[in-house]
């Protein structure tokens, strides 16, 4: 990201998390959960540009770094991902699953001037997406950040 800083560039972070993913593992087993995660990874690979970076961030969370993309342009990308995930059918041996995803969006350097703070703010926006109903994209706003909150 130092190259982005040097060029006075911009990037946006999408923090993605499946809604109610634990139910997949609890109901259908971890093999089914793995299949759902692989479906998301494939979809992300084909939805974002080759220059963008997709990382599995934890459990069922993914981080997408959209280089040279401000938040105004990142939100439609996030909406496209959200819609495609909702429409994706994952075939299991006994059933077909359709899942939804929540996405938080934050931008460097508008929201924060360090990579990890932008990641944190995207996570805060993701938390807001979950809190306000799931299956949505939420753009970080400073009013969402509370110093004493536990994220």
N, C-alpha and C positions, 0 to 999 in steps of 0.2 A: 504494500500500500504506500510505501515511501515514494514510488514513482508518481502516484496520484497526487501526493502532497507536493512534490517537486514541480509538477506541471500545473499546480493550482487547479487540479481536476475535481471531479465529483464521482461518487458512487452511491448506490443505495443497497441496503441490506433488507432481504426478506427473511423473516423467521417464520417457518412453517411448522405446524403441529397438527397431527390427525386429531379429530374430535372423537372422544370416547374410544380411543385405541385399546385401552386395557380390556374392554369388553371383547375385542376380537381374540386376544390371547386367552382370556378366561373362558370364552364360549367355544372357540374353535381350535385352540392350541397355538403354541408358538410357531409352528410350521406355517399356519395360516397367516399369522402376523408377519412373518418373514416374507411371505408371498405378497402381501399388501404393501410392505415397505419397498420391495423390489419393483412393484408396479409404479409406485410414486417416483422412484429413482429413474426409471425408464422414461416416464412422462416428463420429468424435469429435464433430462438430458435432451429430449427432442423439442422442448418448449422454449428454452433459453438459448441465447447465442453461444457459439463455441468459445467466445472470449470471456463469457461469464463463468463464475466459479460456483459449483454445487458441492456442499459438504454435508454429510450426515453429522449432526451436531450432538446428538444424544438419543437414546431410546427411539422415539418416533419423531424427533425434531430434525429439521433440515434447515440449513442456512444457504441462501443464494446471494451471491455478491454480483450485482449488476454494475459493471464498470461503465464509466462515462454515461451514467443514467441518473437523472435527478428523480426525486420522489414523484413529481407529476407524471413522469413517464414510467416509473416503476409500479405505480398502483394499477394501471391497466394490465401490465404483465402479471402481477399478482392475481388480479381478477380472472385473467385467462387461465392461470394455473388452477385457481379455486374451482372454476366452472368445469374444467376438464377432469379434475379429480372427482367431482360430484357425479360426472357422467360415466366414469370408468367402472366397469364391472370386472371384478376379480373372481374367476371361477375356482371354486374349491371342489373337492370330490363330492361333498354332500349339499352344497349350496352355492349361491352367487352373492358376493358381498359388494356393496356400494358404500363408500365412506365419504365424509366431508372433511374439510381442512380449514383451519383458521390461520390467518397470516398477519403478521405485524410488519410494518415498513418504516424504516428510518433512513435518513440521508446524511452523508458526509459532504461538506463540512457544515451544512446548515443546522443540523440537530446537535452535532458534537464534532469536536476537532480531533478525536482519536478513534481508531478502528474499534477498540473494545467498548468504548462508550456508545458508539453507534449500534453495535451488537446489543448492548444492554437496553438501549432505547427501542430497538426493534422487538426485543423480548417483552418490554413493558407494553408496547402496542399489541403484541400477540396476546398478552394476558387480558388486555382490554377487549380484544375480539372474543376471547373465551367468555369473559364476564358478561358481555352484552348479547350473548346468544349463539355464538359459534357460527361456523360456516360463513365467515365474513373476512374482509380485508380491512384493517384499521391502520391509518397513517398516524405515526407518533405525533403527539402535541405536548408541549412543555407542561401543560396542566396535568398530564397523566403522571408525571414524575413526582414522587414524594420521597424525600431523603430518608425518612424513618420507616418507610414501608419495607416489608419483606417480600422480595421477588424470587 
